[in-house]
Amino acid sequence: MNRHHRTPPPTTRLAFRQMNEDDLDDMAVLLGDPHVMRYHPSTKTREEALAWIDWNQRLYEQEGFGLWLVTLRTTGDFVGDCGLTPQKIEGVTDLEVGYRIRADLQGNGYATEAAAACRDYARDVLDAQRLIAIIRPDNQPSQRVAEKIGLPFERDAISRSGLPVRIHAAPL
C-alpha cells in the first residue's frame, strides 16, 4: 500500500492530526481513565501511553495511517483518538476502525462523527475493501457507533488477548 501522510479531512466539529510525544499528557489521561478504558483489559500507565503514541507513529510511517488525535475544530480541545489499524483476528488481518472519546465529552456523537470520517478515508483514500470494528460484547455504546457508520454485527470471535469480542464488519 502506498504511504499517505494524510489524515481524514475535518468534519463539521472535529479535526484529525497525527499524534506525537507532545500529546502524552492528553493521551495518558485518556488511556488511564477507568471509564474510557472499561471495556479494555486494563487502563494504561503514562509509560504505556507513550508506547501507544510510538506505536501509532510507526503505523503512520509503515502504513500511512493509524489512530489520529481528534480535536474540536472551534477550540482545538483534545477529544480523543480515532483511526485505522491493521488487526489480526483468528488468523486474518483486517483494517479496523477504533475510537476513544474523553469521558466528559461522551454522548455528543463525536465517536460516530470521527469514525464515519475514518471509514470514508479507508474507502476513498486507502481503497480498503473491508472495514471491521472489534468490540467487547458488553460494550453497547461502541456497537451502536459501529452500526451507525454501517458496520453491522458479523460474528463472535476471540481477540489476540483471549477475550470474547464481537466483530462488526462491512465491505466498503
Backbone as JSON Lines, residues from 0, in Angstrom:
{"i":0,"aa":"M","n":[0.85,-1.19,0.0],"ca":[0.0,0.0,0.0],"c":[0.89,1.24,0.0]}
{"i":1,"aa":"N","n":[0.62,2.18,-0.86],"ca":[1.45,3.38,-0.85],"c":[1.16,4.21,0.39]}
{"i":2,"aa":"R","n":[2.15,4.99,0.78],"ca":[2.04,5.7,2.05],"c":[1.36,7.05,1.84]}
{"i":3,"aa":"H","n":[0.33,7.3,2.63],"ca":[-0.37,8.58,2.58],"c":[-0.04,9.29,3.88]}
{"i":4,"aa":"H","n":[0.71,10.39,3.8],"ca":[0.95,11.12,5.06],"c":[-0.15,12.13,5.23]}
{"i":5,"aa":"R","n":[-1.36,11.62,5.36],"ca":[-2.51,12.49,5.44],"c":[-3.39,12.01,6.58]}
{"i":6,"aa":"T","n":[-4.4,12.76,6.81],"ca":[-5.39,12.4,7.82],"c":[-6.75,12.58,7.16]}
{"i":7,"aa":"P","n":[-7.8,12.06,7.77],"ca":[-9.13,12.36,7.25],"c":[-9.36,13.87,7.26]}
{"i":8,"aa":"P","n":[-10.16,14.38,6.31],"ca":[-10.47,15.82,6.35],"c":[-11.3,16.14,7.59]}
{"i":9,"aa":"P","n":[-11.28,17.4,8.02],"ca":[-12.09,17.77,9.17],"c":[-13.57,17.49,8.92]}
{"i":10,"aa":"T","n":[-14.28,17.2,10.0],"ca":[-15.74,17.05,9.92],"c":[-16.36,18.37,10.37]}
{"i":11,"aa":"T","n":[-17.65,18.39,10.54],"ca":[-18.33,19.61,10.99],"c":[-17.71,20.13,12.28]}
{"i":12,"aa":"R","n":[-17.45,19.21,13.22],"ca":[-16.99,19.64,14.55],"c":[-15.57,19.24,14.91]}
{"i":13,"aa":"L","n":[-15.0,18.29,14.16],"ca":[-13.75,17.66,14.59],"c":[-12.64,17.81,13.57]}
{"i":14,"aa":"A","n":[-11.4,17.8,14.07],"ca":[-10.22,17.78,13.21],"c":[-9.32,16.63,13.64]}
{"i":15,"aa":"F","n":[-8.53,16.12,12.69],"ca":[-7.62,15.0,12.92],"c":[-6.18,15.44,12.69]}
{"i":16,"aa":"R","n":[-5.26,14.91,13.48],"ca":[-3.84,15.07,13.17],"c":[-3.07,13.89,13.75]}
{"i":17,"aa":"Q","n":[-1.85,13.71,13.25],"ca":[-1.0,12.65,13.78],"c":[-0.63,12.99,15.22]}
{"i":18,"aa":"M","n":[-0.63,11.98,16.09],"ca":[-0.23,12.22,17.47],"c":[1.29,12.18,17.59]}
{"i":19,"aa":"N","n":[1.8,12.91,18.59],"ca":[3.24,12.9,18.85],"c":[3.47,13.0,20.36]}
{"i":20,"aa":"E","n":[4.74,13.01,20.76],"ca":[5.08,12.99,22.19],"c":[4.49,14.18,22.96]}
{"i":21,"aa":"D","n":[4.25,15.3,22.27],"ca":[3.65,16.46,22.94],"c":[2.22,16.18,23.4]}
{"i":22,"aa":"D","n":[1.63,15.11,22.89],"ca":[0.26,14.74,23.26],"c":[0.21,13.78,24.44]}
{"i":23,"aa":"L","n":[1.37,13.51,25.05],"ca":[1.42,12.49,26.1],"c":[0.48,12.81,27.26]}
{"i":24,"aa":"D","n":[0.43,14.06,27.7],"ca":[-0.45,14.38,28.84],"c":[-1.9,14.02,28.53]}
{"i":25,"aa":"D","n":[-2.37,14.45,27.36],"ca":[-3.76,14.16,26.98],"c":[-3.99,12.66,26.81]}
{"i":26,"aa":"M","n":[-3.07,11.99,26.13],"ca":[-3.25,10.55,25.88],"c":[-3.14,9.74,27.17]}
{"i":27,"aa":"A","n":[-2.27,10.17,28.1],"ca":[-2.14,9.46,29.37],"c":[-3.43,9.56,30.18]}
{"i":28,"aa":"V","n":[-4.07,10.74,30.14],"ca":[-5.35,10.9,30.85],"c":[-6.41,10.03,30.19]}
{"i":29,"aa":"L","n":[-6.48,10.06,28.85],"ca":[-7.49,9.27,28.13],"c":[-7.33,7.78,28.4]}
{"i":30,"aa":"L","n":[-6.11,7.27,28.2],"ca":[-5.86,5.82,28.3],"c":[-5.77,5.35,29.75]}
{"i":31,"aa":"G","n":[-5.66,6.31,30.67],"ca":[-5.62,5.96,32.09],"c":[-6.97,6.1,32.77]}
{"i":32,"aa":"D","n":[-7.98,6.51,32.02],"ca":[-9.32,6.76,32.58],"c":[-10.1,5.45,32.67]}
{"i":33,"aa":"P","n":[-10.47,5.03,33.88],"ca":[-11.2,3.75,34.02],"c":[-12.52,3.72,33.26]}
{"i":34,"aa":"H","n":[-13.17,4.88,33.1],"ca":[-14.44,4.91,32.36],"c":[-14.19,4.71,30.87]}
{"i":35,"aa":"V","n":[-13.21,5.44,30.33],"ca":[-12.9,5.32,28.9],"c":[-12.42,3.89,28.58]}
{"i":36,"aa":"M","n":[-11.66,3.3,29.5],"ca":[-11.0,2.01,29.25],"c":[-11.75,0.83,29.85]}
{"i":37,"aa":"R","n":[-13.02,1.04,30.26],"ca":[-13.71,-0.02,31.0],"c":[-13.93,-1.28,30.19]}
{"i":38,"aa":"Y","n":[-13.91,-1.22,28.87],"ca":[-14.09,-2.42,28.05],"c":[-12.76,-2.97,27.56]}
{"i":39,"aa":"H","n":[-11.66,-2.37,28.0],"ca":[-10.32,-2.86,27.65],"c":[-9.79,-3.7,28.81]}
{"i":40,"aa":"P","n":[-8.79,-4.54,28.55],"ca":[-8.27,-5.38,29.63],"c":[-7.81,-4.57,30.84]}
{"i":41,"aa":"S","n":[-7.24,-3.37,30.63],"ca":[-6.81,-2.54,31.75],"c":[-6.57,-1.12,31.26]}
{"i":42,"aa":"T","n":[-6.47,-0.2,32.23],"ca":[-6.06,1.15,31.89],"c":[-4.57,1.12,31.56]}
{"i":43,"aa":"K","n":[-4.07,2.19,30.97],"ca":[-2.65,2.26,30.62],"c":[-1.93,3.28,31.51]}
{"i":44,"aa":"T","n":[-0.69,2.96,31.86],"ca":[0.16,3.88,32.61],"c":[0.66,4.97,31.65]}
{"i":45,"aa":"R","n":[1.32,5.96,32.2],"ca":[1.91,7.02,31.38],"c":[2.94,6.43,30.4]}
{"i":46,"aa":"E","n":[3.73,5.47,30.88],"ca":[4.72,4.82,30.0],"c":[4.02,4.06,28.88]}
{"i":47,"aa":"E","n":[2.92,3.39,29.21],"ca":[2.16,2.66,28.18],"c":[1.49,3.63,27.2]}
{"i":48,"aa":"A","n":[1.09,4.79,27.7],"ca":[0.51,5.8,26.8],"c":[1.58,6.31,25.83]}
{"i":49,"aa":"L","n":[2.81,6.46,26.31],"ca":[3.9,6.87,25.41],"c":[4.16,5.78,24.37]}
{"i":50,"aa":"A","n":[4.11,4.52,24.79],"ca":[4.3,3.41,23.85],"c":[3.18,3.39,22.81]}
{"i":51,"aa":"W","n":[1.96,3.77,23.23],"ca":[0.8,3.86,22.32],"c":[1.06,4.91,21.24]}
{"i":52,"aa":"I","n":[1.58,6.07,21.65],"ca":[1.93,7.13,20.7],"c":[3.01,6.63,19.74]}
{"i":53,"aa":"D","n":[4.04,5.97,20.29],"ca":[5.14,5.44,19.46],"c":[4.62,4.43,18.45]}
{"i":54,"aa":"W","n":[3.7,3.54,18.9],"ca":[3.11,2.53,18.01],"c":[2.39,3.22,16.85]}
{"i":55,"aa":"N","n":[1.63,4.26,17.16],"ca":[0.91,4.96,16.1],"c":[1.86,5.69,15.16]}
{"i":56,"aa":"Q","n":[2.95,6.24,15.68],"ca":[3.92,6.9,14.81],"c":[4.57,5.88,13.87]}
{"i":57,"aa":"R","n":[4.81,4.65,14.35],"ca":[5.33,3.59,13.47],"c":[4.29,3.25,12.4]}
{"i":58,"aa":"L","n":[3.02,3.19,12.79],"ca":[1.96,2.9,11.81],"c":[1.9,3.99,10.73]}
{"i":59,"aa":"Y","n":[1.99,5.27,11.14],"ca":[1.95,6.35,10.14],"c":[3.06,6.13,9.13]}
{"i":60,"aa":"E","n":[4.25,5.75,9.63],"ca":[5.43,5.59,8.78],"c":[5.29,4.36,7.88]}
{"i":61,"aa":"Q","n":[4.86,3.24,8.47],"ca":[4.84,1.96,7.75],"c":[3.59,1.8,6.89]}
{"i":62,"aa":"E","n":[2.44,2.26,7.38],"ca":[1.16,2.0,6.71],"c":[0.58,3.25,6.05]}
{"i":63,"aa":"G","n":[0.98,4.42,6.55],"ca":[0.38,5.66,6.06],"c":[-0.88,6.04,6.81]}
{"i":64,"aa":"F","n":[-1.18,5.31,7.87],"ca":[-2.36,5.62,8.7],"c":[-2.13,5.05,10.08]}
{"i":65,"aa":"G","n":[-3.04,5.34,10.98],"ca":[-3.0,4.84,12.36],"c":[-4.16,5.46,13.09]}
{"i":66,"aa":"L","n":[-4.05,5.5,14.4],"ca":[-5.03,6.25,15.19],"c":[-4.58,7.69,15.21]}
{"i":67,"aa":"W","n":[-5.48,8.59,14.89],"ca":[-5.16,10.01,14.89],"c":[-5.69,10.69,16.14]}
{"i":68,"aa":"L","n":[-5.07,11.78,16.49],"ca":[-5.57,12.6,17.58],"c":[-6.76,13.4,17.06]}
{"i":69,"aa":"V","n":[-7.82,13.45,17.84],"ca":[-9.04,14.16,17.45],"c":[-9.2,15.38,18.35]}
{"i":70,"aa":"T","n":[-9.45,16.53,17.72],"ca":[-9.65,17.77,18.48],"c":[-10.93,18.46,18.01]}
{"i":71,"aa":"L","n":[-11.43,19.35,18.85],"ca":[-12.58,20.19,18.47],"c":[-12.08,21.29,17.54]}
{"i":72,"aa":"R","n":[-12.76,21.47,16.43],"ca":[-12.33,22.49,15.47],"c":[-12.43,23.89,16.05]}
{"i":73,"aa":"T","n":[-13.44,24.14,16.87],"ca":[-13.66,25.51,17.36],"c":[-12.6,25.92,18.36]}
{"i":74,"aa":"T","n":[-12.19,25.02,19.25],"ca":[-11.31,25.4,20.36],"c":[-9.94,24.73,20.29]}
{"i":75,"aa":"G","n":[-9.81,23.65,19.49],"ca":[-8.57,22.88,19.5],"c":[-8.49,21.93,20.67]}
{"i":76,"aa":"D","n":[-9.54,21.87,21.51],"ca":[-9.51,20.99,22.69],"c":[-9.39,19.53,22.27]}
{"i":77,"aa":"F","n":[-8.65,18.79,23.06],"ca":[-8.46,17.35,22.86],"c":[-9.77,16.6,23.08]}
{"i":78,"aa":"V","n":[-10.14,15.75,22.13],"ca":[-11.38,14.96,22.23],"c":[-11.07,13.49,22.49]}
{"i":79,"aa":"G","n":[-10.06,12.95,21.81],"ca":[-9.73,11.53,21.96],"c":[-8.89,11.07,20.81]}
{"i":80,"aa":"D","n":[-8.97,9.78,20.51],"ca":[-8.29,9.29,19.32],"c":[-9.25,8.45,18.51]}
{"i":81,"aa":"C","n":[-8.99,8.41,17.22],"ca":[-9.84,7.65,16.3],"c":[-9.01,7.4,15.05]}
{"i":82,"aa":"G","n":[-9.14,6.2,14.51],"ca":[-8.4,5.95,13.29],"c":[-8.46,4.5,12.87]}
{"i":83,"aa":"L","n":[-7.46,4.13,12.09],"ca":[-7.44,2.85,11.39],"c":[-6.17,2.08,11.74]}
{"i":84,"aa":"T","n":[-6.33,0.81,12.09],"ca":[-5.17,-0.02,12.38],"c":[-5.39,-1.42,11.8]}
{"i":85,"aa":"P","n":[-4.3,-2.05,11.32],"ca":[-4.44,-3.44,10.89],"c":[-4.54,-4.32,12.14]}
{"i":86,"aa":"Q","n":[-5.56,-5.18,12.17],"ca":[-5.76,-6.06,13.32],"c":[-5.94,-7.49,12.85]}
{"i":87,"aa":"K","n":[-5.2,-8.41,13.5],"ca":[-5.3,-9.82,13.14],"c":[-6.25,-10.51,14.12]}
{"i":88,"aa":"I","n":[-7.32,-11.07,13.58],"ca":[-8.3,-11.8,14.39],"c":[-8.47,-13.17,13.76]}
{"i":89,"aa":"E","n":[-8.2,-14.2,14.57],"ca":[-8.37,-15.59,14.12],"c":[-7.67,-15.83,12.76]}
{"i":90,"aa":"G","n":[-6.44,-15.31,12.68],"ca":[-5.6,-15.61,11.52],"c":[-5.78,-14.7,10.32]}
{"i":91,"aa":"V","n":[-6.74,-13.78,10.37],"ca":[-6.98,-12.9,9.23],"c":[-6.75,-11.45,9.65]}
{"i":92,"aa":"T","n":[-5.97,-10.72,8.86],"ca":[-5.73,-9.3,9.16],"c":[-6.72,-8.44,8.39]}
{"i":93,"aa":"D","n":[-7.44,-7.62,9.14],"ca":[-8.41,-6.7,8.57],"c":[-8.07,-5.29,9.02]}
{"i":94,"aa":"L","n":[-8.62,-4.32,8.33],"ca":[-8.48,-2.92,8.73],"c":[-9.57,-2.62,9.74]}
{"i":95,"aa":"E","n":[-9.15,-2.16,10.92],"ca":[-10.13,-1.86,11.97],"c":[-10.24,-0.36,12.18]}
{"i":96,"aa":"V","n":[-11.47,0.1,12.42],"ca":[-11.68,1.47,12.88],"c":[-11.83,1.42,14.4]}
{"i":97,"aa":"G","n":[-11.06,2.26,15.08],"ca":[-11.11,2.32,16.54],"c":[-11.36,3.75,16.99]}
{"i":98,"aa":"Y","n":[-11.96,3.91,18.15],"ca":[-12.3,5.25,18.64],"c":[-12.38,5.25,20.16]}
{"i":99,"aa":"R","n":[-11.84,6.3,20.75],"ca":[-11.94,6.52,22.19],"c":[-12.16,8.02,22.39]}
{"i":100,"aa":"I","n":[-13.17,8.36,23.18],"ca":[-13.54,9.76,23.41],"c":[-13.42,10.05,24.91]}
{"i":101,"aa":"R","n":[-12.87,11.22,25.24],"ca":[-12.79,11.67,26.64],"c":[-14.12,11.44,27.36]}
{"i":102,"aa":"A","n":[-14.06,10.96,28.59],"ca":[-15.28,10.6,29.33],"c":[-16.27,11.77,29.4]}
{"i":103,"aa":"D","n":[-15.77,12.97,29.65],"ca":[-16.67,14.12,29.83],"c":[-17.26,14.61,28.52]}
{"i":104,"aa":"L","n":[-16.77,14.09,27.39],"ca":[-17.3,14.5,26.08],"c":[-18.13,13.39,25.43]}
{"i":105,"aa":"Q","n":[-18.28,12.26,26.1],"ca":[-19.06,11.17,25.52],"c":[-20.53,11.55,25.49]}
{"i":106,"aa":"G","n":[-21.25,10.96,24.51],"ca":[-22.68,11.23,24.4],"c":[-23.02,12.39,23.48]}
{"i":107,"aa":"N","n":[-22.01,12.98,22.83],"ca":[-22.24,14.1,21.92],"c":[-22.18,13.69,20.46]}
{"i":108,"aa":"G","n":[-21.99,12.4,20.18],"ca":[-21.91,11.94,18.8],"c":[-20.53,12.09,18.18]}
{"i":109,"aa":"Y","n":[-19.52,12.44,18.99],"ca":[-18.18,12.63,18.44],"c":[-17.59,11.33,17.9]}
{"i":110,"aa":"A","n":[-17.81,10.21,18.61],"ca":[-17.25,8.93,18.15],"c":[-17.81,8.57,16.78]}
{"i":111,"aa":"T","n":[-19.12,8.74,16.62],"ca":[-19.75,8.43,15.33],"c":[-19.23,9.33,14.23]}
{"i":112,"aa":"E","n":[-19.1,10.62,14.54],"ca":[-18.64,11.59,13.55],"c":[-17.19,11.29,13.13]}
{"i":113,"aa":"A","n":[-16.34,10.99,14.1],"ca":[-14.93,10.7,13.81],"c":[-14.8,9.36,13.08]}
{"i":114,"aa":"A","n":[-15.54,8.35,13.55],"ca":[-15.43,7.03,12.93],"c":[-15.95,7.03,11.5]}
{"i":115,"aa":"A","n":[-17.0,7.8,11.22],"ca":[-17.52,7.9,9.85],"c":[-16.48,8.53,8.94]}
{"i":116,"aa":"A","n":[-15.76,9.54,9.43],"ca":[-14.71,10.18,8.64],"c":[-13.59,9.19,8.34]}
{"i":117,"aa":"C","n":[-13.25,8.36,9.32],"ca":[-12.19,7.35,9.12],"c":[-12.66,6.25,8.17]}
{"i":118,"aa":"R","n":[-13.93,5.88,8.23],"ca":[-14.5,4.92,7.27],"c":[-14.38,5.47,5.85]}
{"i":119,"aa":"D","n":[-14.75,6.72,5.66],"ca":[-14.68,7.33,4.33],"c":[-13.24,7.4,3.85]}
{"i":120,"aa":"Y","n":[-12.31,7.71,4.76],"ca":[-10.89,7.77,4.42],"c":[-10.39,6.38,3.99]}
{"i":121,"aa":"A","n":[-10.81,5.36,4.72],"ca":[-10.4,3.98,4.38],"c":[-10.89,3.63,2.98]}
{"i":122,"aa":"R","n":[-12.11,4.01,2.67],"ca":[-12.71,3.68,1.37],"c":[-12.13,4.54,0.25]}
{"i":123,"aa":"D","n":[-12.09,5.86,0.46],"ca":[-11.79,6.8,-0.63],"c":[-10.3,7.01,-0.85]}
{"i":124,"aa":"V","n":[-9.51,6.96,0.23],"ca":[-8.08,7.26,0.12],"c":[-7.25,5.97,0.11]}
{"i":125,"aa":"L","n":[-7.59,5.05,1.0],"ca":[-6.8,3.82,1.11],"c":[-7.3,2.71,0.19]}
{"i":126,"aa":"D","n":[-8.47,2.91,-0.44],"ca":[-9.08,1.88,-1.28],"c":[-9.28,0.56,-0.54]}
{"i":127,"aa":"A","n":[-9.56,0.65,0.75],"ca":[-9.8,-0.57,1.52],"c":[-11.09,-1.22,1.03]}
{"i":128,"aa":"Q","n":[-11.08,-2.54,0.99],"ca":[-12.24,-3.3,0.51],"c":[-13.2,-3.67,1.64]}
{"i":129,"aa":"R","n":[-12.69,-3.61,2.89],"ca":[-13.47,-4.08,4.01],"c":[-13.01,-3.34,5.26]}
{"i":130,"aa":"L","n":[-13.94,-3.1,6.15],"ca":[-13.62,-2.43,7.41],"c":[-14.3,-3.19,8.54]}
{"i":131,"aa":"I","n":[-13.59,-3.32,9.66],"ca":[-14.17,-4.0,10.82],"c":[-14.06,-3.12,12.07]}
{"i":132,"aa":"A","n":[-14.83,-3.47,13.07],"ca":[-14.66,-2.93,14.42],"c":[-14.68,-4.13,15.36]}
{"i":133,"aa":"I","n":[-13.72,-4.19,16.27],"ca":[-13.6,-5.3,17.22],"c":[-14.06,-4.75,18.57]}
{"i":134,"aa":"I","n":[-15.17,-5.29,19.07],"ca":[-15.83,-4.67,20.22],"c":[-16.18,-5.73,21.26]}
{"i":135,"aa":"R","n":[-15.96,-5.4,22.52],"ca":[-16.33,-6.31,23.6],"c":[-17.85,-6.5,23.61]}
{"i":136,"aa":"P","n":[-18.32,-7.72,23.94],"ca":[-19.77,-8.0,23.88],"c":[-20.62,-7.07,24.75]}
{"i":137,"aa":"D","n":[-20.07,-6.59,25.87],"ca":[-20.86,-5.74,26.78],"c":[-20.74,-4.25,26.44]}
{"i":138,"aa":"N","n":[-19.98,-3.92,25.4],"ca":[-19.78,-2.5,25.06],"c":[-20.84,-2.04,24.04]}
{"i":139,"aa":"Q","n":[-22.05,-1.85,24.55],"ca":[-23.14,-1.44,23.67],"c":[-22.92,-0.08,23.01]}
{"i":140,"aa":"P","n":[-22.38,0.92,23.73],"ca":[-22.19,2.22,23.07],"c":[-21.32,2.11,21.81]}
{"i":141,"aa":"S","n":[-20.25,1.33,21.9],"ca":[-19.35,1.18,20.75],"c":[-20.02,0.39,19.63]}
{"i":142,"aa":"Q","n":[-20.82,-0.6,19.99],"ca":[-21.55,-1.36,18.98],"c":[-22.52,-0.45,18.23]}
{"i":143,"aa":"R","n":[-23.16,0.48,18.96],"ca":[-24.08,1.42,18.31],"c":[-23.35,2.32,17.34]}
{"i":144,"aa":"V","n":[-22.15,2.77,17.71],"ca":[-21.34,3.6,16.8],"c":[-21.04,2.8,15.53]}
{"i":145,"aa":"A","n":[-20.6,1.55,15.69],"ca":[-20.26,0.72,14.53],"c":[-21.47,0.57,13.61]}
{"i":146,"aa":"E","n":[-22.63,0.32,14.2],"ca":[-23.84,0.15,13.39],"c":[-24.22,1.44,12.68]}
{"i":147,"aa":"K","n":[-24.06,2.58,13.38],"ca":[-24.42,3.88,12.78],"c":[-23.56,4.19,11.57]}
{"i":148,"aa":"I","n":[-22.3,3.73,11.57],"ca":[-21.43,4.02,10.43],"c":[-21.45,2.89,9.4]}
{"i":149,"aa":"G","n":[-22.41,1.97,9.54],"ca":[-22.61,0.95,8.51],"c":[-21.83,-0.33,8.7]}
{"i":150,"aa":"L","n":[-21.44,-0.62,9.95],"ca":[-20.75,-1.88,10.24],"c":[-21.63,-2.75,11.14]}
{"i":151,"aa":"P","n":[-22.49,-3.57,10.56],"ca":[-23.36,-4.41,11.38],"c":[-22.59,-5.57,12.01]}
{"i":152,"aa":"F","n":[-23.19,-6.18,13.02],"ca":[-22.6,-7.36,13.67],"c":[-22.37,-8.45,12.63]}
{"i":153,"aa":"E","n":[-21.18,-9.01,12.62],"ca":[-20.86,-10.11,11.7],"c":[-20.72,-11.45,12.41]}
{"i":154,"aa":"R","n":[-19.89,-11.47,13.48],"ca":[-19.67,-12.75,14.15],"c":[-19.03,-12.52,15.52]}
{"i":155,"aa":"D","n":[-19.11,-13.54,16.35],"ca":[-18.36,-13.56,17.6],"c":[-16.99,-14.15,17.33]}
{"i":156,"aa":"A","n":[-15.99,-13.66,18.06],"ca":[-14.63,-14.14,17.87],"c":[-13.88,-14.04,19.19]}
{"i":157,"aa":"I","n":[-12.63,-14.47,19.18],"ca":[-11.75,-14.36,20.34],"c":[-10.6,-13.44,19.94]}
{"i":158,"aa":"S","n":[-10.34,-12.43,20.79],"ca":[-9.28,-11.46,20.47],"c":[-7.92,-12.09,20.7]}
{"i":159,"aa":"R","n":[-6.87,-11.36,20.27],"ca":[-5.5,-11.85,20.47],"c":[-5.2,-12.04,21.94]}
{"i":160,"aa":"S","n":[-5.83,-11.24,22.8],"ca":[-5.58,-11.39,24.24],"c":[-6.49,-12.45,24.86]}
{"i":161,"aa":"G","n":[-7.24,-13.17,24.01],"ca":[-8.04,-14.29,24.5],"c":[-9.42,-13.91,25.01]}
{"i":162,"aa":"L","n":[-9.84,-12.67,24.77],"ca":[-11.14,-12.21,25.25],"c":[-12.2,-12.39,24.17]}
{"i":163,"aa":"P","n":[-13.44,-12.68,24.57],"ca":[-14.52,-12.72,23.58],"c":[-14.78,-11.32,23.04]}
{"i":164,"aa":"V","n":[-14.95,-11.23,21.72],"ca":[-15.25,-9.96,21.08],"c":[-16.33,-10.18,20.03]}
{"i":165,"aa":"R","n":[-16.97,-9.09,19.67],"ca":[-17.92,-9.11,18.55],"c":[-17.27,-8.39,17.4]}
{"i":166,"aa":"I","n":[-17.29,-9.0,16.22],"ca":[-16.75,-8.37,15.03],"c":[-17.92,-7.72,14.28]}
{"i":167,"aa":"H","n":[-17.83,-6.42,14.1],"ca":[-18.77,-5.69,13.24],"c":[-18.0,-5.42,11.95]}
{"i":168,"aa":"A","n":[-18.61,-5.63,10.81],"ca":[-17.85,-5.54,9.56],"c":[-18.77,-5.26,8.38]}
{"i":169,"aa":"A","n":[-18.16,-4.69,7.33],"ca":[-18.88,-4.48,6.08],"c":[-17.86,-4.25,4.97]}
{"i":170,"aa":"P","n":[-18.25,-4.64,3.73],"ca":[-17.44,-4.23,2.58],"c":[-17.59,-2.72,2.38]}
{"i":171,"aa":"L","n":[-16.55,-2.09,1.86],"ca":[-16.6,-0.63,1.65],"c":[-16.91,-0.32,0.19]}
